[in-house]
Amino acid sequence: MNSGYIAILDSGIGGFSVLIETARRTKGERFLYFGDNKNAPYGNKSKSELYNLLRKNLSLILKYNVKAIIIGCNTLSVSVLPIIRPTCDVPLFGVYPPVDKRSGRTYLFATPVTCSYCKNARGITIFPLANLATDIEKNKMRLGFVDIKNHISVNTSLNSASRPETLILGCTHYFFVKKQFTDHFCPRKIYSGEEETAKRVKKYLNKNALMSKNKEFTVDFIGENAEENFNFYNMVVKDLIFQK
């Protein structure tokens, strides 16, 4: 079982943010990446659609020798993962907006579905961005073409006088435009959920003696969009893994 995969499932490239953080902490693991790009984005879908997609995609992943599965999507994690987790024999880990990190004026940006599940978070102003993940997915090979200001402008209450002290990014796709968020809002702190997920996975592997002994991590790709995710990994992700 030690040689089994850590599988990562996402609607597209967002799950690579979790891969980066997990690979930094578990240097000899084998990863299996499934990006459901053809059905992206997930953030505007109904709960029943999300449930059916997750069940279908998990059935594909479970054909492989996996020792843990990361749902690298905030939308799936907050909505349907709690329903499916008890039915799966392999441990499932989600990624969640770290609302506990709020400090001072705090803004949370996420997909509409994720925002709806975070609406009761105290002390946080929540802004749903309906199309930013789609924009990032479409421009993954030219991320410089993504302009977050075009998406944030729909929230007319945001202006230079209301800059936050803390910014929370509640969609794993936003990892790839984090610098744009930082440059635009100039917050003192910016958080997303990938690091906590990676820590939980490492803790589970250590506790259950499931850490691999390989000298280096490896990544394999499955699904209809395996080739395009492999290309994005080679062009963008690989160099980020051991950079801080």
ChimeraX attribute file (.defattr): number of C-alpha atoms within 10 A of each C-alpha:
attribute: neighborCount
match mode: 1-to-1
recipient: residues
	/A:1	11
	/A:2	16
	/A:3	16
	/A:4	18
	/A:5	23
	/A:6	21
	/A:7	27
	/A:8	25
	/A:9	26
	/A:10	28
	/A:11	27
	/A:12	30
	/A:13	29
	/A:14	23
	/A:15	26
	/A:16	29
	/A:17	24
	/A:18	27
	/A:19	25
	/A:20	20
	/A:21	19
	/A:22	25
	/A:23	21
	/A:24	18
	/A:25	16
	/A:26	21
	/A:27	17
	/A:28	17
	/A:29	24
	/A:30	22
	/A:31	22
	/A:32	22
	/A:33	29
	/A:34	29
	/A:35	27
	/A:36	23
	/A:37	21
	/A:38	10
	/A:39	11
	/A:40	18
	/A:41	21
	/A:42	26
	/A:43	26
	/A:44	17
	/A:45	15
	/A:46	11
	/A:47	15
	/A:48	11
	/A:49	12
	/A:50	19
	/A:51	17
	/A:52	12
	/A:53	17
	/A:54	20
	/A:55	14
	/A:56	11
	/A:57	16
	/A:58	18
	/A:59	12
	/A:60	12
	/A:61	20
	/A:62	15
	/A:63	8
	/A:64	12
	/A:65	14
	/A:66	20
	/A:67	20
	/A:68	21
	/A:69	23
	/A:70	24
	/A:71	25
	/A:72	34
	/A:73	30
	/A:74	30
	/A:75	34
	/A:76	26
	/A:77	20
	/A:78	19
	/A:79	18
	/A:80	18
	/A:81	20
	/A:82	13
	/A:83	10
	/A:84	13
	/A:85	14
	/A:86	11
	/A:87	8
	/A:88	12
	/A:89	10
	/A:90	13
	/A:91	14
	/A:92	20
	/A:93	19
	/A:94	27
	/A:95	26
	/A:96	24
	/A:97	26
	/A:98	17
	/A:99	22
	/A:100	11
	/A:101	14
	/A:102	21
	/A:103	16
	/A:104	11
	/A:105	15
	/A:106	22
	/A:107	23
	/A:108	26
	/A:109	21
	/A:110	28
	/A:111	23
	/A:112	20
	/A:113	22
	/A:114	25
	/A:115	24
	/A:116	15
	/A:117	12
	/A:118	19
	/A:119	12
	/A:120	10
	/A:121	14
	/A:122	11
	/A:123	14
	/A:124	21
	/A:125	14
	/A:126	20
	/A:127	18
	/A:128	21
	/A:129	21
	/A:130	17
	/A:131	15
	/A:132	24
	/A:133	25
	/A:134	17
	/A:135	18
	/A:136	25
	/A:137	21
	/A:138	16
	/A:139	13
	/A:140	20
	/A:141	14
	/A:142	11
	/A:143	15
	/A:144	12
	/A:145	12
	/A:146	20
	/A:147	15
	/A:148	18
	/A:149	11
	/A:150	9
	/A:151	15
	/A:152	19
	/A:153	11
	/A:154	13
	/A:155	11
	/A:156	7
	/A:157	8
	/A:158	14
	/A:159	11
	/A:160	9
	/A:161	6
	/A:162	10
	/A:163	17
	/A:164	22
	/A:165	17
	/A:166	21
	/A:167	28
	/A:168	26
	/A:169	24
	/A:170	29
	/A:171	30
	/A:172	28
	/A:173	28
	/A:174	21
	/A:175	23
	/A:176	19
	/A:177	16
	/A:178	16
	/A:179	13
	/A:180	17
	/A:181	21
	/A:182	14
	/A:183	9
	/A:184	14
	/A:185	19
	/A:186	17
	/A:187	18
	/A:188	13
	/A:189	15
	/A:190	22
	/A:191	19
	/A:192	23
	/A:193	24
	/A:194	28
	/A:195	20
	/A:196	18
	/A:197	21
	/A:198	24
	/A:199	15
	/A:200	14
	/A:201	23
	/A:202	18
	/A:203	13
	/A:204	15
	/A:205	18
	/A:206	13
	/A:207	10
	/A:208	10
	/A:209	11
	/A:210	17
	/A:211	21
	/A:212	20
	/A:213	13
	/A:214	14
	/A:215	9
	/A:216	12
	/A:217	15
	/A:218	14
	/A:219	16
	/A:220	13
	/A:221	19
	/A:222	16
	/A:223	15
	/A:224	13
	/A:225	15
	/A:226	17
	/A:227	12
	/A:228	17
	/A:229	24
	/A:230	17
	/A:231	12
	/A:232	16
	/A:233	17
	/A:234	11
	/A:235	11
	/A:236	16
	/A:237	19
	/A:238	13
	/A:239	11
	/A:240	13
	/A:241	17
	/A:242	13
	/A:243	8
	/A:244	5
